[in-house]
Amino acid sequence: MLEAIELIKRFPVRDSSAEVHALNGVSLTVARGETLGIVGESGCGKSTLAEVLVRLQQPTSGRVILDGVDLTALRGAELRRQRRKIQLVFQDPYSSLQPRQTIGRTLTEVLRVHRIGATAAARAGRMRELLDQVGLAPGHADRYPHELSGGQRQRVGIARALAVEPSVLLLDEPVSALDVSVRAEVMNLLARLRDELDLGFLFISHDVAMVRQLSDRVAVMYLGRIVEQGPWRPVLDAPIHPYTSGLRGAVPIPDPAIEQPITATVIGEVPNPVDPPAGCTFHPRCPLAEERCAEEEPSLTELAADHAAACHVMARRLIN
Ligand code: SF4
């Protein structure tokens, strides 16, 4: 349903000819009823990816296909019409809610702007349906954002995204700002809505545990590239790429002569995306790096069933 093809995004750096390399050839697909989890540290390009997919940012090159329509080729009214099908849910819905507008008014305004519901009564009816869908009571329609808890506000954020009847939700750290006790409720709500409405989800998070809970497939991003991709269980429980292993805490050293794998933790910061390292961009932090890694960029290659990774050392080990 959603397909990104070789997305590249560069941002100019002010007063300089340098560029931020935010996305470096990201390709992915999301099917109806499926969740693709995107995991990586901050600065890896996850949020730029979300903005490019909803066309808040125009990619430098590459295409975004939604329900068979190339969003990157559209402009003006047609782009606005098609963009409705893909909605972004933010980490902090509070900042995007009007403080002086009741929740009911916020939702009916979205319906009115998008010409959903012919009359005010029809829009009010749909607004109550939306509240019910996200587990809020009819009385919440008369409340203001500051009168709601964090979890209730995120439910409003989800209702607002659903109001325009999208096919895909881009969930950018949707539960990271919530209390731990509320996170599970919102995650369960999201899973129920995905299944009931047959939505495609792109679930973006730095939290591997959250990604594990909701995802069918997972893509791991590092410095604007997908370095590992596949079904969630092998990617998160038996990762191939040293960076994914590092996100989980330790990197197995692939030496057949060593029976008990030695582990090493990924250290250091994500390098500056204005001047990314040559070769494998992970090599300055990688405990497995060898000479070739600083010179040659590894390509994302299927190394196990439906499970791809971009790593010279692991490819040599698994293919031989
Ligand atoms: Fe590490 Fe080399 Fe693999 Fe990159 S290609 S992840 S530096 S071993």
Residues whose N, C-alpha, C, O or C-beta is under 5 A from the ligand:
A	BS01	SF4	P242 C280 F282 H283 C286 L288 A289 E290 C293 P298 A310 C311 H312 V313
